[in-house]
Every structure is written in structure tokens, then in C-alpha cells.
């Protein structure tokens, strides 16, 4: 499985971004897709996940500002982030879990104050 993330960029605080991650390859069983992020000097942290049944889960730090969704026909997961804060600056990584765990290459999100 390969994951291709896109949609990152430089945005002012208060703005919005929509990240996309397209998966290719064969998966096995129920698939959960999600986003994690890693800020400079920090460990990678959970942001949001969505299961094959579209059950969602969010980190407290983004709850109310993020919406994760998926298009199963396109094998794509999206992350809409609103009211961006400088603390959201990080490399955002797409993740897919079936019987294995896969990571995308990351997309940089930079929020200026």
C-alpha cells in the first residue's frame, strides 16, 4: 500500500486547509485511515482517525476545528482544519491500518501568526 498526501502549505492563523491522502494498493480487512503530525523537536502525535464504518476520533487539541472524512470509491481520506493556530505547524502524516500499518510521506503545514 502506498499513501500520497497533499494539501499542505503556508497559511495565516485563523485560516483553513484541506489535506488529502490517496491510497493505492491492496488492503485486507477493515481499513482505518487517519492523520498524525510531528512538530519540530516533538514526537509524532495523533490527530484524527476514521474507520471503515466512518466512525471518527479526534485529538483534544483539534476537536471542534478538524473534520476527517473519506471517499472509499477514491480510496482517499481528507482532513479539513479550520481556525488554524501556529501550534498546528507540523508535518502531517497520513496513516492506513489494515492487517499492517502504513505511512505516507508527510505534508508540511505552516501557520504564521
C-alpha positions as semicolon CSV with decimal commas, in nm:
position;residue;x (nm);y (nm);z (nm)
1;X;0,000;0,000;0,000
2;X;0,125;0,348;-0,088
3;X;-0,009;0,672;0,051
4;X;0,025;1,007;-0,123
5;X;-0,053;1,309;0,090
6;X;-0,110;1,660;-0,041
7;X;-0,267;1,991;0,053
8;X;-0,019;2,133;0,298
9;X;0,115;2,484;0,276
10;X;0,165;2,817;0,444
11;X;-0,143;2,978;0,592
12;X;-0,214;3,261;0,833
13;X;-0,355;3,193;1,174
14;X;-0,731;3,163;1,158
15;X;-0,722;3,020;0,809
16;X;-0,813;2,676;0,682
17;X;-0,653;2,390;0,495
18;X;-0,775;2,066;0,349
19;X;-0,532;1,779;0,340
20;X;-0,583;1,480;0,114
21;X;-0,431;1,135;0,116
22;X;-0,482;0,888;-0,165
23;X;-0,414;0,521;-0,104
24;X;-0,314;0,275;-0,372
25;X;-0,257;-0,097;-0,350
26;X;-0,442;-0,386;-0,200
27;X;-0,573;-0,377;0,155
28;X;-0,701;-0,658;0,371
29;X;-0,997;-0,642;0,602
30;X;-1,138;-0,330;0,765
31;X;-0,930;-0,022;0,696
32;X;-0,883;0,266;0,937
33;X;-0,728;0,580;0,793
34;X;-0,600;0,875;0,982
35;X;-0,367;1,166;1,028
36;X;-0,080;1,222;1,265
37;X;0,154;1,516;1,290
38;X;0,506;1,591;1,405
39;X;0,620;1,935;1,504
40;X;0,990;2,026;1,512
41;X;1,157;1,873;1,815
42;X;0,848;1,681;1,918
43;X;0,721;1,328;1,882
44;X;0,465;1,232;1,626
45;X;0,115;1,270;1,767
46;X;-0,232;1,152;1,681
47;X;-0,467;1,396;1,510
48;X;-0,769;1,205;1,383
49;X;-0,883;0,869;1,252
50;X;-1,181;0,735;1,062
51;X;-1,276;0,370;1,046
52;X;-1,418;0,173;0,756
53;X;-1,761;0,240;0,906
54;X;-1,686;0,614;0,921
55;X;-1,653;0,627;1,296
56;X;-1,426;0,919;1,379
57;X;-1,193;1,004;1,662
58;X;-1,008;1,331;1,725
59;X;-0,728;1,455;1,944
60;X;-0,846;1,702;2,206
61;X;-0,613;1,964;2,057
62;X;-0,804;1,969;1,727
63;X;-1,154;1,869;1,834
64;X;-1,405;2,118;1,702
65;X;-1,160;2,254;1,444
66;X;-1,094;1,942;1,237
67;X;-1,313;1,719;1,026
68;X;-1,186;1,389;0,890
69;X;-1,372;1,222;0,607
70;X;-1,312;0,955;0,350
71;X;-1,419;0,864;-0,001
72;X;-1,398;0,487;-0,026
73;X;-1,455;0,493;-0,402
74;X;-1,140;0,703;-0,439
75;X;-0,950;0,538;-0,152
76;X;-0,890;0,885;-0,020
77;X;-0,903;1,039;0,325
78;X;-0,935;1,411;0,391
79;X;-0,861;1,635;0,685
80;X;-1,023;1,975;0,698
81;X;-0,856;2,201;0,953
82;X;-1,021;2,530;1,040
83;X;-0,919;2,812;1,273
84;X;-0,556;2,716;1,229
85;X;-0,317;2,812;1,507
86;X;0,062;2,847;1,499
87;X;0,069;2,540;1,725
88;X;-0,072;2,339;1,433
89;X;0,254;2,386;1,244
90;X;0,390;2,039;1,173
91;X;0,447;1,776;0,913
92;X;0,120;1,591;0,873
93;X;0,138;1,220;0,801
94;X;-0,132;1,004;0,655
95;X;-0,178;0,659;0,808
96;X;-0,360;0,348;0,695
97;X;-0,413;0,041;0,909
98;X;-0,548;-0,293;0,794
99;X;-0,353;-0,601;0,898
100;X;-0,046;-0,379;0,861
101;X;0,039;-0,020;0,933
102;X;0,134;0,219;0,651
103;X;0,257;0,577;0,644
104;X;0,261;0,845;0,378
105;X;0,550;1,077;0,314
106;X;0,407;1,374;0,503
107;X;0,294;1,718;0,400
108;X;0,415;2,037;0,567
109;X;0,164;2,270;0,728
110;X;0,298;2,604;0,846
111;X;0,075;2,852;1,027
112;X;0,201;3,207;1,063
113;X;0,085;3,431;1,344
